[in-house]
Amino acid sequence: RAASRALSAALLRRGGLVGGRWVETAAAFPVQDPASGEELGRVSDCGAAEARAAVRAAHEAGAAWGRLPAKERSVRLRRWYELMMENKEELARIITAENGKPLKEAQGEIVYSASFLEWFAEEARRIYGDVIPASAKDRRVLVLKQPVGVAAIITPWNFPSAMITRKVGAALAAGCTVVVKPAEDTPLSALALGELANQAGIPAGVYNVVPCSRQQTAAVGEVLCTDPLVSKISFTGSTATGKILLKHAAGTVKRVSMELGGHAPFIVFDSANVDRAVAGALASKYRNSGQTCVCTNRFLVQKGIHDEFVEKFAKAIEKELHVGNGFDAKTTQGPLINEKAVEKVEKHIKDAVSQGASIVTGGKRHSLGKNFFEPTLLSNVTTKMLCTQEETFGPLAPVIKFETEAEAVAIANAANVGLAGYFYSQDPAQIWRVAEQMEVGMVGVNEGIISSVECPFGGVKESGLGREGSKYGIDEYLEIKYVCFGGL
């Protein structure tokens, strides 16, 4: 197993990437394997000074990058995509080592991650303006789309590659330059992308990375959100942190897009195909051990098929899910990112059981180590329990029984966030009604996995602002300029 965890030195970088150069700092912080707790290496602990230097480098590179013909930006993004695909096995191994997710999932993430560079390489050549019929004979009215400028990209640990390329691909395609601050748990993926960006011919200063420890995060984040040379903030993470960044960004009125917390409902109606619903539930809930923003957090199952669903769901969990080290071929459930994440799952289970919930399967830490937890299913759950009021971000599936469609929709919408939502039904009229009524940015109908490069990703309410991916994603990095030609 130790041999299987050996990572390619060709893609491992320990310093920050500023203006095309690898920058070492006096202090460094450890990156740990969440499965074993062992140290994978130490990475430069960038602070406010390095963040400001990266912003200046991005600003200085911005004019030339923005003036490049769209086709040239497209070619370089396409080459970056090709290099990711050529190195997908090593990139996936880095993810599994620093994040813990099963290697097969990590390989899937790299393909997904690279696809954003491919997609936006194509979209770079489709940034169209307009000619508007003028109200006066001697005028012509044009609309141009231009890059907003330097974009600060702040990303989480659960998808350490894809959350970067989904933002950076759009930004670079639009002609923006970026400063990336990766999560302190998973900086190696961001730095590996930097190495490949250099190889792809992305000019110095266009893609910068400032890794930092948890202790330096607040200072670096404040620089990125307040520096007047930064024009745009894109953040994926918790709603609480997003609100802090919004306050910082308000001082200089920066463009902001945010993908924040989720609390996804998964409704199974009496008309559903139960076997398909169970398969969708398994995929939606337990991918990355429940550590995704679009993971189901609340299962709502109608009275008529409730018992059948719970029984089949429990059997599927016990048969198909295997907890283990991410490098083991049979593993489907790797470790949680750290012990704090495990403690939150335990807290939610303890609270639910104290209020009458029943543990159907799982319910405790796994014998493999402190960051491993058994996939867990709870029944007899109510809306008063903590696990139905806040996002667990772990392998816990609580099931609430309901009677009517209206009741299910009301429970699903009784949250201050709205990222993703899912439901299973074979009633066409019900499908239209519920899809339109769910207060979320993305709806999966008879599907448990909905993310795709072609589709707009984002939420409503306190789940965020703006959209990523799809043809809409590039708009987040473009300003609209109106030009009036007079005296003609």
N, C-alpha and C positions, 0 to 999 in steps of 0.2 A: 504493500500500500504506500509506503514511503516513496518508493521509486515512481509509482504512478502519480504522485503529487509533485514530482520534480517539474519545475516550470522552465520554459525556454528563456535563456539569458538574453536572447535576441530581442525580446519584447519587454523585458523587465527593466523599468526605469525607476530610480529612487529620488530624482530631483524634480523640482517644478519645471515647467516649460514656459519660458518667457521670451518673447521675441525670437523664437526659433532656437534658443539655447537652453540647455539643461542646467538648472540653477540649484546648487546645493546650499543649504542653510546650516547655521551653527547647531541648531537643534533638530532632532528627528523624532518621529513617533512610530510605534510599532504597528504593523498590520498582522492580525492574528487569524489563524484558521479556526472558525467557530466550531468545527467538528472535534478538533483535538486540543485546541487552546494554544498550540505551538505558534511561535513567531515565524511568519513568512519572510520578514525583513523589516527594515526601517526606512521610512520615507521622509524627505525634507519637510519640516514643519514651517510652512510659509506663514507669514504674518501680514500686518497691514502694509508694510513697506513693499513686500513682494507683490501684494495685490495691486497697489498703486502702480508699480512698475509694469505689471501685466496690462493694466488698463491703458497706460501710456503707449505701450508697444502695440496694442490692438488699435488704438486711435491713429497712430502713425502709419500703420499698415492699411488702414481703412480706405483712404482715398484711392490708392492704386488698385486694391481689390475690387472696390465698388465700380471703378471705371473699366475693369476688364470686360471684354465682350461676354455676354451670357454664355456663349458656346464654350469659351475657355474655362469659365468657372465650372460649367457642366462637365467638361473633360476631366478636370482635376478631381471633382467629387466622384465621378465614375471610377477613376483610378483608385481612389481611396476605398470605394466599395469593393473593387476587385482584390485589393490587397487584404481586406478583411476576410473575404471568402477564401483566399489562398492560405490565410493563417487562422482559419476558424477553429481548428482543433486546439491550437495553443491559446487562443483568446478564450475559448470555453474553459480550458483548464485553469486559467487565471481566475475566472469567475467562480468556479467551484471551490478553488482554494481559499479565496478571500470572502466569499458569500456563503458557501456551504451547499448551494442547491445541487441536485443530482446532475451529473455530467450531461445526460441527455437533455435536460432542461436548459443547461447552459449552452449547449450546442444550438438548441432552438432559439435561444436569446440572441446569439451571434448572427444567425441568419436573419432574424427579425431586425436586429440592430443595423446590419449592413443594408437591409432593404430600404431604410430611410435615406441613406446616402444615394442609393440607386434612384429612388423615387424623386428626390429633390434635385438630383442631377438633371433629370428630365424636366422637372417643373421650372428650373432656372431659365429655360428658353421659352417659357410661356407666361412671362410677367407682362401682361398686356395693359396698355393704357386705353384712352378713349378720345374720340373727337365728338364734341357735343354740338348740335345745331345751335347757333347763336341767335340771340334776339335782335341783333342789329346787323345791317348789311355790311358794315365796314369792320366787323370783328370775326375772329375765329377762336374757338374755345377748345383747348386741349386739356387732358388729364394725364399726368405722368405718375408712375410709381417708382419710388426711390428708396434705397436702404435707410433704415432709421439710424444706423451708426453702430457703435460698440454695444454688444449684448452681453450681459452677465448671465451665466448659465449655472444654476445651483441645483444639484441633482442628489437623489437618494441612493441608498445602498441596495435596495431589493432588485433593481435591474441596472447594474452599474455600467453597462454598455448602452443598452437601448434607450435609457432616459437621456443620455447625452446625444446620441445621433439623431433622435427624433427632434431635438431642438436645434442642434448645430447644423444638421443637414439643411433645414429650412433657412437658418440665418445666413449660412455661407452662400446658398443659392440666391438669396435676395441681394447679396453684396455686402452683408454685414461682417464684422469680425467679432470674435468671442473671447471671453475669459471664463473658463470652466472651474467651478469649485466643486469637486466631487465629495461624496460623503467620506467621513474620516475612517469608516470601517472598510471601504472598498476603493482606495485610490489607484490601485495598480491597473485596473481596466482603463481608466481615463488616461493614464500615462502611456499605456500600450497603444491606445488610439492615437496619442500624440506622435509616437514613433512612426506609426503607419502614415499619419498625415504628412510628416516630413518626407517620407519615402514617396508619397504620392505627388509631391510637388506643391503642396499647399504652402504658400509663401510664409516666411517668417513673420510672426506677429498676428497672423490671421486666426490661428488656433492656439490659445494659451491655457495652461493648467496650473492652478495654485492649490496643491493639496495642503491640508492642515489638520491639526489635532482638534479634538473637541474643545480644548482650552482656547485655541485661536479662532474658532469658528465665528464667534460673535464679532470679533474685530474685523476679520476678513469680510464677513457678510455686510457689515456696516459700510466698509469702503466701497464694495461693489454696488451698494444701493444708494450711496450718497455722492460718490464722485461725479462731478458735472460732466466728465468726458464719457460717462456711461449713459446711453440713451434708452436702454431697454433691459428689463429684468425678466427672466423666465425661471420659474421655480417649481419643483415638484417636491412635495413633502407634507408635513402636517398643517392643518388649518391654523393652529396656534402660531407656528413659526411664520406662516404666510402672512398673518395679520401684522406681525412685527416688521417684516420686510416691506409690506405695503406702507406702513407709517414712515419708514426710512425713505422709501422711494417718493413719497408725497412731497418732500422738501424741494426736489428739483423736477417734479411732475414728469416722472419717467413713464414710458410705456411699460405695461406690466401684463404678463400672462402667467397664470398659476394653475397647477393641477394639485388640489389639496385632498384632504381626507375623504374617505368613502365610508359607506355603511350599508352596503348593497343588500337589498331584499331579493329573495328568490321564492316566488309564489308558485305553488303546484295546485292547480285547480282539479276538481273532480273529473273534468273531461280529459285530463292529461294522459298521455302514454306514460305510465309509471316507470317502466324500464328505461325509457329515454330520459325521463326526468332524473332518475337516480344516476345515470351516466353523466348527465350534465352537471348535477350537483357535485359529484366526485371531482370532476375536472375543475369546476369553478372554485370550489372551496379549498382543495388541498394542493393546488399548484404552488410551488415554492413554499410548501408547508404553511399555506394560508397567509403568506406575507406578500400580498399584492394589493394595490389600491382598489382593484375591481373585484377582489375576492368576495364571495357571498359572506355576509356577516349575520343575516337573519333568514331562516327558512320558515316560510308560512305555508302550511299544508292544510288543504280543505278537509273537513271532517270525514267525508265519505271514503277517502283513500289514505287518510293519515296513517293508520296502523300498518297498512301494506307498504307504504313508502318508507316508514321508519325501519321496518323489518328488513326490507331489501337494501336500504341504504347502509344499515349496520353490517349486513353480510358482505356488501361490496367493499366497505372500508376494511374489514378483517381479511378479506381474500386478496384484494388488489393493491393495498398500500403496504409498503415495506420501509421501515425506518432504518437508516444506516448512513454511513459515510458517503458523500456525494460521488466519490470515485469508484464505489462498488457498483457493478453493473445492475444488480437487482434493486438497488435503492430507488424509491419513488419519493421518500420523505427525508430530506436532509435535516441538519440542525437548524434551530432558530438562530438569529444573528448574534444574540448574546443572552446572558442570564436574565437581564432585565425584561426581555421579551417573554421568556419562560414564566417569570413571576407574574406578568400581566395575565397570561392564560390561566395560571393557577388561581389568581384572584377572581377572575370571572367565573370559573367553575365553582369555587368555594361559595361565592355569593349566590349563584343560581341554586346550588344544592341546599343551601340554608333556607331558601324560599320555596323549596318543594320540587325542584327539578330532579330528574332521574338520569343517572349516567347509563347510557345504553351500551357504549363501548369506549375503551380508553379511559381518560380521566387523570392520568398522572405522568410524571417524568419517566422517560425511558431509561432503561438500565445502561445504555451506551455512554451516557455522560450528561453533564449538567445542562447542556444546551439542547438536548433532544427531548421531545415530548410526544406522547402517543396521540395519534389522530383520534379525536374525541367527538362523540355524538351525544347530545342531551335531548331528552323529551320532557314533556310537562313544563315547558318554558312559558313564562308570561312576559308581558311588555314592561313589567316593573323591575326586571332583573338587569343587572349591569351589562351583561353580554348582549342585550338587545337595545341598549341605550348608547353604547359607545363602541368604536371599532376595536376588535380584539387583535387583529394582525397576527393570527396564529392558527393552529390546526384544531379549531373548535367550531362545531356545527350545532347551534341551538335551534330546536324545532318548536314552532308555535302552531297550535291547532286553531283554525278559524272556520266560520260557518258560511258567510256570504261574501260575494265579490266586493261589495262596498266596504265591508269590514277589512278585508285584506288590503285594499287600496289605501284605506285610511291609515292602517298600521304602517304600510310601506312608506307613505308620505310623511309620517309623523317624525321627521328628522330635520335638522337644520342643514344637512348636507344632501347632495344628490349627484353622485358620480355615475355609477352603473346600477342597473336593476335587471332582473331576469324573471320570466314566468313561463310556465308550461301549460298549454291549453290546446285543444283541437276544435274549439268553437270559434269560427271565423269572426262572428260579431263580437264575442268577448275579446278576441285578440286585438281588434281595432280599438275597442273601448279602453282596455287596460293600457295598451301601448301609448295612447294619447294622454291618459290620466296620470301615468307615473311621472313623478317630479324628479327626473334624472336626465343627465345629458346623453346617456347611451342605454339602449334597451336590447336585451337578448330575448328573442321569442323562440322558444324551443331550442335554444342554444346556450351553452354554458361558457364558451370562449368566444369573445367578440372582437378582440383587438386585431387590427389589420392596418397596414400602411396606407391603404386607399381610403380609410374611413376616419372621420373627424373624432378625435379623442378629447374629452373634456367634460366638465360637470356644470351643474347649476347650484343655486343657493351658495352655501359656504364651501362647496367643493371646488370653487375656482373661477377663473376668468379666461376666456379665449379657448382656442382649439389647437391641437397639434396633429401632425400627420395630415393626409388627404390634400386636396387642392386648396383647402382653406388654411392649412398650417403656415404657408409662406406669407400670408397676409399679416401675420403677427409681427413680421420684421420689415414691413414696408410702410412708407408714408405716402399719402396721396397729395400730389401737388397740382393745383389748378393754374393753368397758364392762359392768359387772355391776350391775344394779338389784336391790337387796335389800329386804326388809321389805314385800313386796307382798301 
